Amino acid sequence: MKTAEVSTSPNLTRSIVVGGSAALAAIVLLAGLIGAPQSAEALPAYAQKEGKACGYCHANPAGGGARNARGKKYEANGHTFKK
């Protein structure tokens, strides 16, 4: 990192770190993304309750993430296939 001397008045100088601010911003952003609460609504208990594989309602065969049409209907119907 480089430092630059910036004159704020005839008798005062302030050292500013140049080039480190982008790295610091990236670290703060990454920490915020890691520490941010994650939404987790996919529950293996739903699959167990319904006797279906997770991939029955999710685009990913392993479950979790985006839902397919059946998963969206299941959610809209109060997490049940019964009407």
N, C-alpha and C positions, 0 to 999 in steps of 0.2 A: 504494500500500500504506500502511496505517496502522501506527503503532507504539503500543504500550501500555506504560505503566510498571507493572511488577508489583513490589510490595514483598515481599522474601523475609525481611527482618529490619528492625528499626528503622533501621539505618544503610545497608542495601544495597538497591539497586534494579536491576532487570534489564529491558532493553528486549526486547520480543518483537514480531516482525513478525506482524501479523494480516492474513489474507486472502491471503497469498502461499503458504501451505502447500498449499492446494488446487491452485494452478497448478503448483507444484513437483511435487506428486504426479502430476499429469497428464503432465507432461513426462517424469518418470522412468518411468511406465507406458508411454508411447508409445515411448520409447527402448528399453525392454525388449522390446516387441513387434516393433520393427523389427530389433533385434539378435538376436532369438531364432532358433535354427536352424530352418530350414524342411525339412519332409520332402518329398523329391522322388524319387518312384519311377517316375513316368511317363517313359519313355525313347522318343524317336523311333526308337531302334534296334530296339525291340520291333516297332513297326509295320513298319519296313523288313524285318526278319527274316521276319515273317509275311506280308508283302505286303498289309497291310491299312492302312486309314486309321486315324488315332488315334481317331476317333469310333466305330470299330467296337467298342472296348472301354470307351470313356468316355461318360458322360452328355453332356458337352459335345462337340459335333462337332469342335471344334478340338483336343480331347485335353486331358489333364491333369485334375486334380480327381477327383471321384467316378467310380467305375467302374459300368458297367451290369452286368447278369447275366453277359454274356460275359466282361467284364473280371475279374469276381470269380472265375469259373470258370478263366480263364487264369492268374490268380495262384495259385489253389489247386492247379493242375496243374503248378506249377513253371515258370511263364512259357513254356508251350508248349501248342499245341492238339492235339498228338499224344498218344496214350495209350500 
